[in-house]
Amino acid sequence: MPIDPQEVFWVMQCAYRNGVLDKFMQVQGRALELVMEETGADMGDLLNRMDEAKEETVMKVDRLLDRAGPFLKYLNNDRLMRLADKLLSISKVQALMARRMAESIKRTLTGEAPPSLAERMRSMVSRSRRAA
């Protein structure tokens, strides 16, 4: 089912109205800063890498967007966006999201495969042990 641009507009408008869009963009900016600090890349490098996306990657994103279409009507919800706003107001949530985004961007830059479920579980367990 193709995405209706009008529905995307309504979701973005709802996110903006509730402050989610601004907070998410701050988190995204922090993720990009982390990537640039850790890899030595600059914004030009990151943009050039986006231009080098393989057809396979573009097709995966296209399929993902096709599947997301029916869920857009549920995202255009002020209560849901207020909850998202409250979550994004928590500094630990922001830091976690920025770190996860940065890791994903770095994997894309290096061509590294995403971690398996087992690797992610081990990582979560080791982090929780360190925090305790």
C-alpha positions as CSV (number, residue, x, y, z in Angstrom):
1,M,0.0,0.0,0.0
2,P,1.7,3.2,-1.1
3,I,2.1,6.0,1.4
4,D,-0.3,8.9,1.2
5,P,1.7,12.2,1.3
6,Q,-1.2,13.9,3.0
7,E,-1.1,11.4,5.8
8,V,2.6,11.9,6.2
9,F,2.0,15.7,6.4
10,W,-0.6,15.2,9.1
11,V,1.7,13.0,11.2
12,M,4.6,15.5,10.8
13,Q,2.2,18.4,11.7
14,C,1.1,16.5,14.8
15,A,4.7,15.8,15.8
16,Y,5.6,19.4,15.3
17,R,2.6,20.7,17.2
18,N,3.6,18.5,20.2
19,G,7.3,19.3,20.2
20,V,8.4,15.8,19.1
21,L,9.9,16.9,15.8
22,D,12.2,19.5,17.4
23,K,13.4,17.0,20.1
24,F,13.9,14.3,17.6
25,M,16.0,16.5,15.3
26,Q,18.1,17.5,18.3
27,V,18.8,13.8,19.0
28,Q,19.6,13.2,15.3
29,G,22.0,16.1,15.4
30,R,23.7,14.7,18.4
31,A,24.0,11.3,16.7
32,L,25.6,12.9,13.7
33,E,28.0,14.8,16.0
34,L,29.0,11.5,17.7
35,V,29.6,9.9,14.3
36,M,31.8,12.7,13.2
37,E,33.8,12.7,16.5
38,E,34.3,9.0,16.4
39,T,35.1,8.5,12.7
40,G,36.8,11.8,11.8
41,A,34.2,12.2,9.0
42,D,32.7,15.6,8.3
43,M,29.2,16.4,7.1
44,G,30.3,16.4,3.5
45,D,31.6,12.8,3.9
46,L,28.3,11.8,5.4
47,L,26.2,13.4,2.6
48,N,28.5,11.8,-0.1
49,R,27.9,8.4,1.5
50,M,24.1,8.9,1.2
51,D,24.6,9.5,-2.5
52,E,26.4,6.2,-2.8
53,A,23.4,4.1,-1.5
54,K,23.1,0.8,-3.3
55,E,19.9,-0.1,-5.2
56,E,19.4,-3.0,-2.7
57,T,19.4,-0.5,0.2
58,V,17.0,1.9,-1.5
59,M,14.6,-1.1,-2.3
60,K,14.7,-2.2,1.4
61,V,13.7,1.3,2.5
62,D,11.0,1.4,-0.1
63,R,9.5,-1.9,1.1
64,L,9.7,-0.6,4.7
65,L,7.8,2.5,3.8
66,D,5.2,0.5,1.9
67,R,4.6,-1.5,5.0
68,A,4.4,1.5,7.2
69,G,1.6,3.2,5.3
70,P,-1.3,1.6,7.2
71,F,0.2,2.7,10.5
72,L,0.5,6.4,9.7
73,K,-3.2,7.0,10.7
74,Y,-2.3,5.8,14.2
75,L,0.7,8.2,14.5
76,N,-1.5,11.2,13.8
77,N,-2.5,11.2,17.5
78,D,-1.9,14.0,19.9
79,R,-1.9,11.7,23.0
80,L,0.7,9.5,21.4
81,M,2.8,12.5,20.4
82,R,2.6,14.0,23.9
83,L,3.9,10.6,25.3
84,A,6.7,10.7,22.7
85,D,7.5,14.3,23.8
86,K,7.7,13.3,27.4
87,L,10.0,10.3,26.6
88,L,12.2,12.6,24.5
89,S,12.4,15.0,27.4
90,I,14.3,12.4,29.4
91,S,18.1,12.9,28.9
92,K,18.9,9.2,29.3
93,V,16.4,8.4,26.5
94,Q,17.9,11.1,24.3
95,A,21.4,9.8,25.0
96,L,20.4,6.2,24.2
97,M,18.7,7.1,21.0
98,A,21.6,9.3,19.9
99,R,24.0,6.4,20.6
100,R,21.9,3.8,18.8
101,M,21.5,6.1,15.8
102,A,25.2,6.9,15.7
103,E,26.0,3.1,15.8
104,S,23.7,2.5,12.9
105,I,25.2,5.4,10.9
106,K,28.7,4.1,11.6
107,R,27.8,0.6,10.5
108,T,26.4,2.0,7.3
109,L,29.6,4.1,6.7
110,T,31.9,1.1,7.2
111,G,29.7,-1.5,5.5
112,E,29.6,-3.5,8.7
113,A,26.7,-5.9,9.1
114,P,24.2,-5.2,11.9
115,P,24.7,-7.2,15.0
116,S,22.7,-10.4,15.4
117,L,20.0,-10.7,18.1
118,A,22.4,-12.8,20.2
119,E,25.1,-10.1,20.0
120,R,22.6,-7.4,21.0
121,M,21.4,-9.4,23.9
122,R,25.0,-10.0,25.2
123,S,25.7,-6.3,24.8
124,M,22.5,-5.4,26.8
125,V,23.5,-7.9,29.6
126,S,27.1,-6.6,29.8
127,R,25.8,-3.0,29.9
128,S,23.4,-3.7,32.7
129,R,26.1,-5.5,34.7
130,R,28.4,-2.5,34.3
131,A,25.6,-0.1,35.4
132,A,24.9,-2.2,38.6
